[in-house]
Amino acid sequence: MLFNRNIYQPLCIEVKESLAHGRGVFAKNKILKGSLIEQAPVVFLSHNEKEALRFTKLFHYYFLLGEVEKQAAFCFGYASFYNHSPQANAFYTFSKKKNTINIYAYQTIEAGDEVTINYNGKPADKSEVYFPNPDE
């Protein structure tokens, strides 16, 4: 089965214009630290499948799983609209068993605040982030 039959519908967030970068995910209500914000379906991609995205608009919306040349994931729901922050207020995990990405509050997030994740996988990771060239 590609997707879990029970898809969690996030009621506490919405996608709006972001000052950080285009669109972003924002809290509609206060979200308490540790709360599940979103659980979205995922399609895991091999390196070759990821490379096939290079010539599509989807190339800028996948998640890397480890090294740049390894496996990737394409996430549905709002998952591709979370902006990066080196001081993220949320974090994510993947479940290969359920084929989901799970977004959790790393700290309490106030209503109206943008929900951000660290693309390196850890909320306070200050490492440089790999962004594909948007002109490719």
C-alpha positions, 0 to 999 in steps of 0.5 A, a space after each residue: 500500500 502506497 499510503 496509509 488509509 488514515 491521513 491526519 488532517 492538520 486543523 491548526 495550520 494553514 499555508 499563506 504568503 511568507 516574508 521568509 520565502 514565498 509561501 509558508 506554513 502558519 499556526 492558526 492556533 497556539 501549538 504546544 511543544 511536542 504536539 503533532 502538527 501534521 502527518 502527511 503521505 510520502 513517496 520515497 524516491 531512489 536516487 535515479 527517481 530524484 534525478 528525474 525530477 531535475 527537469 521539473 518544477 517538483 525538483 525544488 520540493 523534495 526532502 533529501 534523506 541523508 547524503 545529496 546523492 542518496 534517497 529522497 522523499 516527495 511529501 504531500 500535504 503542506 510538508 513542502 511548504 515549511 520554510 527552513 530556519 536554523 532556529 526552527 520551531 518544529 522538526 520532522 521524522 519519516 516513517 517508512 512503515 507508514 509512508 509518512 512525514 511527521 511534523 512536531 512542535 519543537 517548542 510552543 508556537 503562537 497563533 500567527 507564527 510561521 512554523 519552520 523546520 531545519 532542512 538539515 533534520 535537527 532544529 538547531 543545526 547551523 550547518 549550511 543547507 543544500 538548495 538546488 539551483 533554481 535556474 537549473 
